[in-house]
Amino acid sequence: MANCFQLSVITADGPLLQGSASACRLPVEGGSVGVLAHHAPMLCALREGEARFRMEDGTEKRLQLSGGIADVRDNTVTVLAGHARLAETE
């Protein structure tokens, strides 16, 4: 899909979430940042908090992160976190 990006969430235990997403909101110092397809390159520190991902199929995935970093470039979002817990939403 043209309005999606490749998503990878990786923890110390290995990959937690991978796929095609249309949007995400990441917890950063001072608030949160939203990412859509074709976002400008960015590298940011993540604080402890909730990350939300809208997947290509329309489902929303929520992760509770312990912190980490996010690398956004070339229509790809890579989240590296020490610990994360995935919770399905309706």
C-alpha positions in Angstrom: 0.0 0.0 0.0 1.4 3.4 -1.0 0.5 5.1 2.3 2.3 2.6 4.5 5.8 2.0 5.9 7.7 -1.0 7.1 7.6 -1.4 10.8 10.0 -3.4 13.1 9.9 -3.4 16.9 12.8 -5.3 18.3 13.6 -6.0 22.0 16.4 -7.7 23.8 14.5 -10.9 23.4 14.1 -10.5 19.6 11.5 -9.2 17.2 8.2 -8.3 18.8 6.2 -6.7 16.0 6.9 -6.5 12.2 4.7 -5.6 9.3 3.3 -2.8 7.3 1.8 0.2 9.2 0.0 3.4 8.1 0.7 5.4 11.3 2.4 5.3 14.6 2.7 7.5 17.8 5.8 7.1 19.8 6.5 8.4 23.4 9.5 10.8 23.4 10.8 13.3 25.9 8.4 16.1 26.3 5.4 14.3 24.7 4.9 12.1 21.7 5.7 12.2 18.0 3.5 10.9 15.1 4.9 9.2 12.0 3.1 8.6 8.7 4.4 7.1 5.4 7.3 9.0 3.8 8.2 10.8 7.1 11.4 12.8 7.1 14.4 10.9 8.5 14.7 11.1 12.3 16.5 9.4 15.2 14.9 9.9 18.6 15.1 8.7 22.1 12.0 7.0 23.5 10.8 7.4 27.0 8.9 4.9 29.0 5.3 4.9 27.8 2.8 3.7 25.3 3.5 3.4 21.6 0.5 3.0 19.2 0.7 1.5 15.7 -2.1 1.5 13.1 -1.4 -1.5 10.9 -2.1 -1.8 7.2 -5.2 -3.9 7.8 -6.7 -1.2 10.1 -6.0 -2.9 13.4 -4.3 -1.0 16.2 -1.4 -2.4 18.2 -0.3 -0.9 21.5 3.0 -1.4 23.2 4.1 -0.5 26.6 7.8 0.5 26.2 10.5 0.8 28.8 12.3 3.3 26.6 14.7 2.9 23.7 15.3 4.5 20.3 13.4 4.9 17.1 15.0 5.2 13.7 12.8 6.6 10.9 14.2 6.6 7.3 13.5 5.3 3.8 9.9 4.7 4.6 10.9 2.3 7.5 10.4 2.7 11.3 12.6 0.6 13.5 12.0 0.7 17.3 14.7 -0.8 19.5 13.6 -1.3 23.1 15.0 -3.1 26.0 11.6 -4.3 27.1 8.2 -4.0 25.6 4.8 -5.6 26.2 2.2 -6.0 23.4 -1.5 -5.6 24.1 -4.1 -6.2 21.3 -6.9 -3.7 21.0 -10.4 -3.9 19.5 
